[in-house]
Amino acid sequence: MSGMRVDQDLCTLCGQCVEACPFGGVEMRDQSIEFTDSCRLCRLCIKACPTSAIWLEKSEAVGAVDKAQYKGVLVFAEQRQGKVQPVTYELIGKGLELAGELGEQVAVFLAGSKIESEAGKLLEYGVDRVYLYDHPELEHFRIEPYTGIMVDLVREIKPNIILMGATSVGRSLAPRVAARLRTGLTADCTSLSVKGNGDLVQTRPAFGGNVMAQIVTPRHRPQMATVRHKVMPMAAKVTKPDGQIVHCKIEESSLQSGIKIVGFKPYQVASSITDAEIIVAAGRGIARPEGLELLGELADQLGGVMGVTRPLVEQGWADYTQQVGMSGRTVRPRLYIACGISGAIQHVAGMRGADVIFAINTDPDAPIFDVAHYGLVGDLYEVVPALTQVLKEGGSPNAVFQAG
């Protein structure tokens, strides 16, 4: 492993390397220089050392794998209480698209107890194989067994791409699988595509969401990515599914775990903004908290819910559960009304999948208009009350714009 090294015989303990490190990664201990976990290998200490006592020791390069041995897309099917979670069907849709471009197949990894019926449902979406691990010990997610059996399957079938949901389960399982396979992992992808050579182009926000980074894994396989719920459209059912269920043998040693489940109480899932068909969202442009009541009334008239951007949550005007964006919820409603929202990339990444986006903003150059299907340049404190009144009277929202 690469790391900074010190020749203690040459070192004079002058401390210049400690002062030069901007990360606090160099410390003077017991008459010697030591590097901590904060070291970023920036080499500033090397330049600062007057006796050339410090150097960077590089590990031997890891050879590239034979990419020709890896084919197809493997989707991790997350199940809870014996039911496959919706994000799985979104991953299958994207997996079928990627595999279609490469002329390869899509397989699904499903583990649980008494879930063969769920495996049959997965075949209805056009996948080629469902690798089913059915055992009482797999009823509830435990990280060690799930990691072990998934790694064994991957080593056997050698998929080119692995897709997993960016859920609490996926975020726990994916890095462990990637570490054992010694391959790369890109989390919270907003877009996926493939090159002709099979390289997966994984797009995700970086640097606080200010840029969209495109990441590839050219030297290792499989290529792994996690995707949030509602980012991708769901797969459609096929008329004549012809896939097969592969019942996989489970070694008892693979079920060993340091975690013992002594009881299970189902979590009562409350209504979530991610499931809403209509969302009226407020941004910094509402200027004052009273604007939330105004937009809440519009949401009620439309039979929808309220959403907000991050600044409103940080100001304490709204709850985190209402936040839309990369640091909040990813949504995919039929209608998204953005009121006073500038259109920062962090927010847009969480709502651009809406069927229809309607934006209201006083700034005609606001970035939100670049992603909106319909836009209105105007004061939301004039537009929203008029729209709400028309809806109360049973009229069409179009009447507002005809009158305006």
C-alpha positions as a Markdown table, in Angstrom:
| # | Residue | x | y | z |
|---|---|---|---|---|
| 1 | Met | 0.0 | 0.0 | 0.0 |
| 2 | Ser | 1.3 | 3.5 | -0.9 |
| 3 | Gly | 2.3 | 5.7 | 2.0 |
| 4 | Met | 4.8 | 8.3 | 3.3 |
| 5 | Arg | 8.1 | 7.1 | 4.7 |
| 6 | Val | 10.8 | 8.8 | 6.8 |
| 7 | Asp | 14.5 | 8.0 | 7.1 |
| 8 | Gln | 14.9 | 8.6 | 10.8 |
| 9 | Asp | 18.7 | 8.8 | 10.4 |
| 10 | Leu | 18.4 | 11.8 | 8.1 |
| 11 | Cys | 15.5 | 13.4 | 9.9 |
| 12 | Thr | 16.6 | 16.3 | 12.2 |
| 13 | Leu | 13.2 | 16.8 | 13.8 |
| 14 | Cys | 13.1 | 20.4 | 12.5 |
| 15 | Gly | 9.2 | 20.2 | 12.3 |
| 16 | Gln | 9.0 | 21.9 | 9.0 |
| 17 | Cys | 7.0 | 18.9 | 7.6 |
| 18 | Val | 4.5 | 19.2 | 10.4 |
| 19 | Glu | 4.0 | 22.9 | 9.7 |
| 20 | Ala | 3.7 | 22.3 | 5.9 |
| 21 | Cys | 0.9 | 19.7 | 6.1 |
| 22 | Pro | -2.5 | 21.4 | 5.6 |
| 23 | Phe | -4.4 | 18.2 | 6.7 |
| 24 | Gly | -2.7 | 17.6 | 10.1 |
| 25 | Gly | -1.4 | 14.3 | 8.8 |
| 26 | Val | 2.1 | 14.7 | 10.2 |
| 27 | Glu | 3.0 | 14.5 | 13.9 |
| 28 | Met | 6.1 | 14.5 | 15.9 |
| 29 | Arg | 6.0 | 11.6 | 18.4 |
| 30 | Asp | 8.7 | 10.2 | 20.7 |
| 31 | Gln | 11.6 | 11.9 | 18.8 |
| 32 | Ser | 10.3 | 10.7 | 15.5 |
| 33 | Ile | 8.0 | 11.8 | 12.6 |
| 34 | Glu | 4.8 | 9.8 | 12.2 |
| 35 | Phe | 2.1 | 10.0 | 9.5 |
| 36 | Thr | -1.6 | 9.7 | 10.6 |
| 37 | Asp | -4.7 | 8.6 | 8.8 |
| 38 | Ser | -5.3 | 12.3 | 7.9 |
| 39 | Cys | -2.4 | 12.1 | 5.4 |
| 40 | Arg | -3.6 | 12.7 | 1.9 |
| 41 | Leu | -0.2 | 11.9 | 0.1 |
| 42 | Cys | 0.0 | 15.5 | -1.2 |
| 43 | Arg | 3.8 | 15.5 | -0.9 |
| 44 | Leu | 4.1 | 19.0 | 0.6 |
| 45 | Cys | 6.1 | 17.5 | 3.4 |
| 46 | Ile | 8.6 | 16.2 | 0.9 |
| 47 | Lys | 9.1 | 19.6 | -0.5 |
| 48 | Ala | 9.4 | 21.1 | 3.0 |
| 49 | Cys | 12.0 | 18.7 | 4.3 |
| 50 | Pro | 15.5 | 20.3 | 4.2 |
| 51 | Thr | 17.3 | 16.9 | 4.5 |
| 52 | Ser | 15.3 | 14.9 | 2.0 |
| 53 | Ala | 14.4 | 12.4 | 4.7 |
| 54 | Ile | 10.8 | 11.9 | 3.5 |
| 55 | Trp | 9.6 | 10.0 | 0.4 |
| 56 | Leu | 6.5 | 8.5 | -1.0 |
| 57 | Glu | 6.6 | 4.7 | -1.2 |
| 58 | Lys | 4.3 | 3.4 | -3.9 |
| 59 | Ser | 2.7 | 0.0 | -3.9 |
| 60 | Glu | 3.1 | -2.3 | -6.9 |
| 61 | Ala | 0.4 | -1.7 | -9.5 |
| 62 | Val | -2.4 | -4.2 | -9.6 |
| 63 | Gly | -2.7 | -5.8 | -13.0 |
| 64 | Ala | -5.9 | -5.4 | -15.1 |
| 65 | Val | -8.3 | -8.3 | -15.2 |
| 66 | Asp | -9.3 | -10.1 | -18.4 |
| 67 | Lys | -12.5 | -8.2 | -19.1 |
| 68 | Ala | -13.6 | -10.7 | -21.8 |
| 69 | Gln | -14.4 | -13.1 | -19.0 |
| 70 | Tyr | -17.1 | -10.8 | -17.5 |
| 71 | Lys | -20.5 | -10.7 | -19.2 |
| 72 | Gly | -24.0 | -9.5 | -18.3 |
| 73 | Val | -25.7 | -7.4 | -15.7 |
| 74 | Leu | -26.5 | -8.7 | -12.2 |
| 75 | Val | -29.2 | -6.9 | -10.1 |
| 76 | Phe | -29.4 | -7.2 | -6.4 |
| 77 | Ala | -33.1 | -7.7 | -5.5 |
| 78 | Glu | -33.7 | -6.3 | -2.0 |
| 79 | Gln | -36.6 | -7.9 | -0.2 |
| 80 | Arg | -38.3 | -7.0 | 3.1 |
| 81 | Gln | -40.7 | -9.2 | 4.9 |
| 82 | Gly | -40.7 | -11.5 | 1.8 |
| 83 | Lys | -41.6 | -8.7 | -0.7 |
| 84 | Val | -39.2 | -7.4 | -3.3 |
| 85 | Gln | -38.7 | -3.6 | -3.0 |
| 86 | Pro | -39.7 | -1.2 | -5.8 |
| 87 | Val | -36.1 | 0.0 | -6.4 |
| 88 | Thr | -35.3 | -3.5 | -7.7 |
| 89 | Tyr | -37.7 | -3.1 | -10.7 |
| 90 | Glu | -36.1 | 0.3 | -11.5 |
| 91 | Leu | -32.7 | -1.4 | -11.5 |
| 92 | Ile | -34.0 | -4.2 | -13.7 |
| 93 | Gly | -35.2 | -1.6 | -16.2 |
| 94 | Lys | -31.8 | 0.1 | -16.4 |
| 95 | Gly | -30.1 | -3.3 | -16.4 |
| 96 | Leu | -32.1 | -4.4 | -19.4 |
| 97 | Glu | -31.2 | -1.2 | -21.2 |
| 98 | Leu | -27.5 | -1.6 | -20.6 |
| 99 | Ala | -27.5 | -5.3 | -21.4 |
| 100 | Gly | -29.4 | -4.6 | -24.6 |
| 101 | Glu | -26.7 | -2.2 | -25.8 |
| 102 | Leu | -24.0 | -4.8 | -25.1 |
| 103 | Gly | -25.9 | -7.8 | -26.4 |
| 104 | Glu | -25.8 | -9.5 | -23.0 |
| 105 | Gln | -28.2 | -10.9 | -20.4 |
| 106 | Val | -29.6 | -9.7 | -17.1 |
| 107 | Ala | -29.6 | -11.8 | -14.0 |
| 108 | Val | -31.1 | -11.1 | -10.5 |
| 109 | Phe | -29.7 | -12.1 | -7.1 |
| 110 | Leu | -32.5 | -12.8 | -4.6 |
| 111 | Ala | -32.0 | -14.1 | -1.0 |
| 112 | Gly | -34.7 | -14.7 | 1.6 |
| 113 | Ser | -37.0 | -17.3 | 3.0 |
| 114 | Lys | -40.1 | -18.8 | 1.2 |
| 115 | Ile | -39.8 | -16.2 | -1.6 |
| 116 | Glu | -39.9 | -18.4 | -4.7 |
| 117 | Ser | -43.2 | -16.6 | -5.7 |
| 118 | Glu | -41.3 | -13.3 | -5.6 |
| 119 | Ala | -38.6 | -14.9 | -7.9 |
| 120 | Gly | -41.4 | -15.8 | -10.3 |
| 121 | Lys | -42.6 | -12.2 | -10.3 |
| 122 | Leu | -39.1 | -11.0 | -11.2 |
| 123 | Leu | -39.2 | -13.1 | -14.4 |
| 124 | Glu | -42.2 | -11.2 | -15.5 |
| 125 | Tyr | -40.0 | -8.2 | -16.2 |
| 126 | Gly | -37.9 | -9.9 | -18.8 |
| 127 | Val | -34.8 | -11.0 | -16.8 |
| 128 | Asp | -33.0 | -14.1 | -18.0 |
| 129 | Arg | -32.2 | -15.7 | -14.7 |
| 130 | Val | -33.1 | -15.3 | -11.0 |
| 131 | Tyr | -30.5 | -16.8 | -8.7 |
| 132 | Leu | -32.6 | -17.8 | -5.7 |
| 133 | Tyr | -31.1 | -18.4 | -2.3 |
| 134 | Asp | -34.0 | -19.6 | -0.1 |
| 135 | His | -33.2 | -20.4 | 3.5 |
| 136 | Pro | -34.9 | -19.6 | 6.9 |
| 137 | Glu | -31.6 | -18.0 | 8.0 |
| 138 | Leu | -31.9 | -15.5 | 5.2 |
| 139 | Glu | -35.3 | -14.2 | 6.0 |
| 140 | His | -33.9 | -11.0 | 7.6 |
| 141 | Phe | -30.9 | -9.2 | 6.2 |
| 142 | Arg | -27.6 | -9.9 | 8.0 |
| 143 | Ile | -24.5 | -8.6 | 6.5 |
| 144 | Glu | -22.2 | -11.5 | 6.8 |
| 145 | Pro | -24.3 | -14.2 | 5.1 |
| 146 | Tyr | -25.6 | -11.9 | 2.4 |
| 147 | Thr | -22.0 | -10.7 | 1.6 |
| 148 | Gly | -20.6 | -14.2 | 1.5 |
| 149 | Ile | -23.2 | -15.8 | -0.8 |
| 150 | Met | -23.3 | -12.8 | -3.2 |
| 151 | Val | -19.5 | -12.8 | -3.5 |
| 152 | Asp | -19.6 | -16.5 | -4.2 |
| 153 | Leu | -22.2 | -16.1 | -6.9 |
| 154 | Val | -20.3 | -13.2 | -8.6 |
| 155 | Arg | -17.1 | -15.2 | -8.7 |
| 156 | Glu | -19.0 | -18.0 | -10.3 |
| 157 | Ile | -21.0 | -16.2 | -13.0 |
| 158 | Lys | -18.7 | -13.2 | -13.5 |
| 159 | Pro | -21.1 | -10.4 | -14.3 |
| 160 | Asn | -19.7 | -7.3 | -16.1 |
| 161 | Ile | -22.0 | -4.9 | -14.1 |
| 162 | Ile | -23.6 | -5.1 | -10.7 |
| 163 | Leu | -26.5 | -2.8 | -9.8 |
| 164 | Met | -27.8 | -2.3 | -6.3 |
| 165 | Gly | -30.3 | 0.1 | -4.6 |
| 166 | Ala | -28.9 | 3.0 | -2.6 |
| 167 | Thr | -30.9 | 2.0 | 0.4 |
| 168 | Ser | -29.8 | 1.2 | 3.9 |
| 169 | Val | -29.3 | -2.4 | 2.9 |
| 170 | Gly | -27.6 | -1.6 | -0.4 |
| 171 | Arg | -25.3 | 0.9 | 1.2 |
| 172 | Ser | -24.2 | -1.6 | 3.8 |
| 173 | Leu | -23.8 | -4.6 | 1.4 |
| 174 | Ala | -22.3 | -2.9 | -1.8 |
| 175 | Pro | -19.0 | -1.7 | -0.3 |
| 176 | Arg | -18.4 | -5.0 | 1.5 |
| 177 | Val | -18.9 | -7.0 | -1.8 |
| 178 | Ala | -16.7 | -4.5 | -3.7 |
| 179 | Ala | -13.9 | -4.8 | -1.1 |
| 180 | Arg | -13.9 | -8.6 | -1.3 |
| 181 | Leu | -13.9 | -8.6 | -5.1 |
| 182 | Arg | -11.2 | -5.8 | -5.1 |
| 183 | Thr | -13.2 | -3.7 | -7.5 |
| 184 | Gly | -14.6 | -0.2 | -7.7 |
| 185 | Leu | -18.0 | 1.1 | -6.5 |
| 186 | Thr | -19.8 | 4.3 | -7.4 |
| 187 | Ala | -22.6 | 5.3 | -5.0 |
| 188 | Asp | -25.8 | 7.3 | -5.6 |
| 189 | Cys | -25.5 | 7.4 | -9.4 |
| 190 | Thr | -28.0 | 9.6 | -11.2 |
| 191 | Ser | -27.2 | 8.2 | -14.7 |
| 192 | Leu | -25.7 | 5.1 | -16.2 |
| 193 | Ser | -24.6 | 4.3 | -19.7 |
| 194 | Val | -22.1 | 1.9 | -21.4 |
| 195 | Lys | -19.3 | 2.3 | -23.9 |
| 196 | Gly | -18.9 | -0.1 | -26.7 |
| 197 | Asn | -16.0 | -1.9 | -24.9 |
| 198 | Gly | -18.3 | -2.6 | -21.9 |
| 199 | Asp | -17.1 | 0.1 | -19.6 |
| 200 | Leu | -19.9 | 1.5 | -17.4 |
| 201 | Val | -20.1 | 5.3 | -17.3 |
| 202 | Gln | -21.4 | 6.1 | -13.9 |
| 203 | Thr | -22.6 | 9.7 | -13.4 |
| 204 | Arg | -23.1 | 11.2 | -9.9 |
| 205 | Pro | -22.8 | 14.6 | -8.3 |
| 206 | Ala | -19.4 | 15.6 | -6.9 |
| 207 | Phe | -17.9 | 18.4 | -5.0 |
| 208 | Gly | -21.0 | 19.1 | -3.0 |
| 209 | Gly | -23.2 | 18.7 | -6.1 |
| 210 | Asn | -21.5 | 21.5 | -8.0 |
| 211 | Val | -20.4 | 19.2 | -10.8 |
| 212 | Met | -21.6 | 15.9 | -12.3 |
| 213 | Ala | -18.7 | 13.5 | -12.3 |
| 214 | Gln | -18.4 | 10.6 | -14.8 |
| 215 | Ile | -16.6 | 7.6 | -13.3 |
| 216 | Val | -15.4 | 4.5 | -15.1 |
| 217 | Thr | -13.6 | 1.4 | -13.9 |
| 218 | Pro | -11.4 | 0.5 | -16.9 |
| 219 | Arg | -9.1 | -2.0 | -15.2 |
| 220 | His | -11.3 | -4.0 | -12.9 |
| 221 | Arg | -14.4 | -6.1 | -13.0 |
| 222 | Pro | -17.2 | -6.3 | -12.1 |
| 223 | Gln | -18.3 | -2.7 | -12.2 |
| 224 | Met | -20.5 | -1.8 | -9.3 |
| 225 | Ala | -23.0 | 1.1 | -8.8 |
| 226 | Thr | -25.8 | 2.0 | -6.4 |
| 227 | Val | -28.8 | 4.0 | -7.5 |
| 228 | Arg | -31.4 | 5.7 | -5.4 |
| 229 | His | -35.1 | 4.8 | -5.5 |
| 230 | Lys | -37.1 | 6.8 | -8.0 |
| 231 | Val | -34.0 | 7.9 | -10.1 |
| 232 | Met | -34.7 | 5.4 | -12.9 |
| 233 | Pro | -38.0 | 4.4 | -14.5 |
| 234 | Met | -39.5 | 1.0 | -13.6 |
| 235 | Ala | -39.1 | -1.9 | -16.0 |
| 236 | Ala | -42.2 | -2.9 | -17.9 |
| 237 | Lys | -43.7 | -6.4 | -17.8 |
| 238 | Val | -43.2 | -8.6 | -20.8 |
| 239 | Thr | -45.9 | -10.6 | -22.5 |
| 240 | Lys | -44.0 | -13.9 | -22.7 |
| 241 | Pro | -41.3 | -14.2 | -20.1 |
| 242 | Asp | -38.9 | -17.0 | -20.8 |
| 243 | Gly | -36.4 | -16.6 | -18.0 |
| 244 | Gln | -35.6 | -19.3 | -15.4 |
| 245 | Ile | -35.2 | -19.6 | -11.7 |
| 246 | Val | -31.9 | -21.1 | -10.6 |
| 247 | His | -32.1 | -22.6 | -7.1 |
| 248 | Cys | -28.7 | -22.1 | -5.5 |
| 249 | Lys | -27.2 | -24.4 | -2.9 |
| 250 | Ile | -26.2 | -22.7 | 0.4 |
| 251 | Glu | -23.3 | -24.0 | 2.5 |
| 252 | Glu | -24.1 | -23.9 | 6.2 |
| 253 | Ser | -20.7 | -22.2 | 6.8 |
| 254 | Ser | -21.9 | -19.3 | 4.7 |
| 255 | Leu | -24.8 | -18.6 | 7.1 |
| 256 | Gln | -22.5 | -18.0 | 10.1 |
| 257 | Ser | -22.9 | -14.5 | 11.6 |
| 258 | Gly | -22.0 | -12.5 | 14.6 |
| 259 | Ile | -25.5 | -11.0 | 14.5 |
| 260 | Lys | -28.3 | -12.8 | 16.2 |
| 261 | Ile | -31.9 | -11.7 | 15.6 |
| 262 | Val | -33.9 | -12.1 | 18.8 |
| 263 | Gly | -37.0 | -10.5 | 17.6 |
| 264 | Phe | -38.5 | -8.5 | 14.7 |
| 265 | Lys | -41.1 | -5.7 | 14.7 |
| 266 | Pro | -42.2 | -4.4 | 11.3 |
| 267 | Tyr | -41.5 | -0.7 | 10.8 |
| 268 | Gln | -44.7 | 1.2 | 10.3 |
| 269 | Val | -44.0 | 3.1 | 7.1 |
| 270 | Ala | -45.7 | 6.5 | 7.0 |
| 271 | Ser | -46.8 | 8.3 | 3.9 |
| 272 | Ser | -43.6 | 9.5 | 2.1 |
| 273 | Ile | -43.0 | 12.3 | -0.3 |
| 274 | Thr | -41.2 | 9.8 | -2.5 |
| 275 | Asp | -44.5 | 8.1 | -3.3 |
| 276 | Ala | -46.5 | 11.3 | -4.0 |
| 277 | Glu | -48.0 | 11.8 | -7.5 |
| 278 | Ile | -48.2 | 15.6 | -7.1 |
| 279 | Ile | -45.6 | 17.7 | -5.3 |
| 280 | Val | -45.7 | 21.5 | -4.8 |
| 281 | Ala | -42.1 | 22.5 | -3.8 |
| 282 | Ala | -40.9 | 25.7 | -2.2 |
| 283 | Gly | -37.4 | 27.1 | -2.5 |
| 284 | Arg | -35.4 | 30.0 | -1.1 |
| 285 | Gly | -37.4 | 32.4 | -3.3 |
| 286 | Ile | -40.5 | 32.2 | -1.0 |
| 287 | Ala | -38.5 | 34.7 | 1.2 |
| 288 | Arg | -40.6 | 34.1 | 4.3 |
| 289 | Pro | -42.1 | 31.1 | 6.1 |
| 290 | Glu | -45.7 | 32.3 | 5.5 |
| 291 | Gly | -45.2 | 31.3 | 1.9 |
| 292 | Leu | -45.3 | 27.6 | 3.0 |
| 293 | Glu | -48.9 | 28.0 | 4.1 |
| 294 | Leu | -49.7 | 29.4 | 0.7 |
| 295 | Leu | -48.1 | 26.6 | -1.2 |
| 296 | Gly | -49.5 | 24.0 | 1.2 |
| 297 | Glu | -53.0 | 25.2 | 0.3 |
| 298 | Leu | -52.3 | 24.7 | -3.4 |
| 299 | Ala | -51.0 | 21.2 | -2.7 |
| 300 | Asp | -54.2 | 20.4 | -0.8 |
| 301 | Gln | -56.3 | 21.5 | -3.7 |
| 302 | Leu | -54.3 | 19.4 | -6.1 |
| 303 | Gly | -54.4 | 16.4 | -3.8 |
| 304 | Gly | -50.6 | 16.5 | -3.5 |
| 305 | Val | -47.9 | 17.1 | -0.8 |
| 306 | Met | -45.4 | 19.8 | 0.0 |
| 307 | Gly | -41.7 | 19.6 | -0.8 |
| 308 | Val | -38.9 | 22.0 | 0.0 |
| 309 | Thr | -35.3 | 22.6 | -0.9 |
| 310 | Arg | -32.4 | 22.3 | 1.6 |
| 311 | Pro | -32.1 | 26.0 | 2.6 |
| 312 | Leu | -35.7 | 25.9 | 4.0 |
| 313 | Val | -34.9 | 22.8 | 6.1 |
| 314 | Glu | -31.7 | 24.5 | 7.4 |
| 315 | Gln | -33.6 | 27.6 | 8.4 |
| 316 | Gly | -36.0 | 25.4 | 10.4 |
| 317 | Trp | -39.0 | 26.2 | 8.2 |
| 318 | Ala | -39.7 | 22.6 | 7.2 |
| 319 | Asp | -38.9 | 19.1 | 8.2 |
| 320 | Tyr | -36.1 | 17.0 | 6.6 |
| 321 | Thr | -38.6 | 14.5 | 5.4 |
| 322 | Gln | -40.0 | 17.1 | 3.0 |
| 323 | Gln | -36.6 | 17.9 | 1.5 |
| 324 | Val | -36.1 | 17.0 | -2.2 |
| 325 | Gly | -32.6 | 16.7 | -3.7 |
| 326 | Met | -29.5 | 14.7 | -3.5 |
| 327 | Ser | -29.2 | 15.3 | 0.3 |
| 328 | Gly | -32.9 | 14.6 | 0.8 |
| 329 | Arg | -35.4 | 12.5 | -1.1 |
| 330 | Thr | -35.4 | 11.6 | -4.8 |
| 331 | Val | -38.9 | 11.9 | -6.2 |
| 332 | Arg | -40.6 | 10.9 | -9.5 |
| 333 | Pro | -44.1 | 12.4 | -9.4 |
| 334 | Arg | -46.5 | 12.9 | -12.2 |
| 335 | Leu | -46.5 | 16.7 | -11.6 |
| 336 | Tyr | -43.8 | 18.8 | -9.8 |
| 337 | Ile | -44.5 | 22.5 | -9.3 |
| 338 | Ala | -41.3 | 24.4 | -8.4 |
| 339 | Cys | -42.1 | 27.7 | -6.7 |
| 340 | Gly | -39.2 | 30.1 | -6.0 |
| 341 | Ile | -36.6 | 27.4 | -6.7 |
| 342 | Ser | -33.5 | 28.5 | -8.6 |
| 343 | Gly | -32.6 | 25.1 | -9.9 |
| 344 | Ala | -29.3 | 24.2 | -8.3 |
| 345 | Ile | -27.9 | 20.9 | -9.5 |
| 346 | Gln | -28.3 | 19.3 | -6.1 |
| 347 | His | -32.0 | 19.9 | -6.1 |
| 348 | Val | -32.6 | 19.1 | -9.8 |
| 349 | Ala | -30.9 | 15.7 | -9.4 |
| 350 | Gly | -33.6 | 14.7 | -7.0 |
| 351 | Met | -36.7 | 15.7 | -9.1 |
| 352 | Arg | -35.8 | 15.8 | -12.8 |
| 353 | Gly | -37.5 | 12.4 | -13.3 |
| 354 | Ala | -40.9 | 14.0 | -12.8 |
| 355 | Asp | -43.3 | 13.5 | -15.7 |
| 356 | Val | -44.2 | 17.2 | -15.8 |
| 357 | Ile | -42.2 | 20.0 | -14.2 |
| 358 | Phe | -43.8 | 23.4 | -13.9 |
| 359 | Ala | -41.7 | 26.3 | -12.6 |
| 360 | Ile | -42.7 | 29.7 | -11.2 |
| 361 | Asn | -39.8 | 32.2 | -10.7 |
| 362 | Thr | -39.3 | 35.9 | -10.9 |
| 363 | Asp | -35.9 | 35.4 | -12.6 |
| 364 | Pro | -36.3 | 34.5 | -16.3 |
| 365 | Asp | -32.7 | 33.2 | -16.4 |
| 366 | Ala | -33.1 | 30.8 | -13.4 |
| 367 | Pro | -31.6 | 27.4 | -14.2 |
| 368 | Ile | -34.9 | 25.7 | -13.2 |
| 369 | Phe | -36.4 | 26.8 | -16.5 |
| 370 | Asp | -33.8 | 24.6 | -18.3 |
| 371 | Val | -35.3 | 21.5 | -16.9 |
| 372 | Ala | -38.9 | 22.6 | -16.6 |
| 373 | His | -41.5 | 21.5 | -19.2 |
| 374 | Tyr | -43.5 | 24.6 | -18.5 |
| 375 | Gly | -42.5 | 27.9 | -16.9 |
| 376 | Leu | -44.0 | 31.1 | -15.7 |
| 377 | Val | -42.0 | 34.2 | -14.9 |
| 378 | Gly | -43.8 | 35.9 | -12.2 |
| 379 | Asp | -44.3 | 36.5 | -8.4 |
| 380 | Leu | -45.5 | 33.3 | -6.8 |
| 381 | Tyr | -47.4 | 35.4 | -4.2 |
| 382 | Glu | -49.6 | 36.6 | -7.1 |
| 383 | Val | -49.7 | 33.4 | -9.2 |
| 384 | Val | -50.3 | 30.7 | -6.5 |
| 385 | Pro | -53.3 | 32.4 | -4.8 |
| 386 | Ala | -55.0 | 32.9 | -8.2 |
| 387 | Leu | -54.3 | 29.3 | -9.2 |
| 388 | Thr | -55.6 | 28.0 | -5.8 |
| 389 | Gln | -58.8 | 30.1 | -6.1 |
| 390 | Val | -59.5 | 28.7 | -9.6 |
| 391 | Leu | -59.1 | 25.2 | -8.2 |
| 392 | Lys | -61.5 | 25.9 | -5.3 |
| 393 | Glu | -64.1 | 27.1 | -7.7 |
| 394 | Gly | -63.8 | 23.9 | -9.7 |
| 395 | Gly | -62.2 | 25.5 | -12.7 |
| 396 | Ser | -59.2 | 24.5 | -14.8 |
| 397 | Pro | -55.8 | 25.8 | -13.9 |
| 398 | Asn | -55.5 | 27.0 | -17.5 |
| 399 | Ala | -58.0 | 29.8 | -16.6 |
| 400 | Val | -55.3 | 31.4 | -14.4 |
| 401 | Phe | -53.0 | 31.9 | -17.3 |
| 402 | Gln | -55.8 | 33.0 | -19.7 |
| 403 | Ala | -56.8 | 35.6 | -17.2 |
| 404 | Gly | -53.2 | 36.6 | -16.3 |
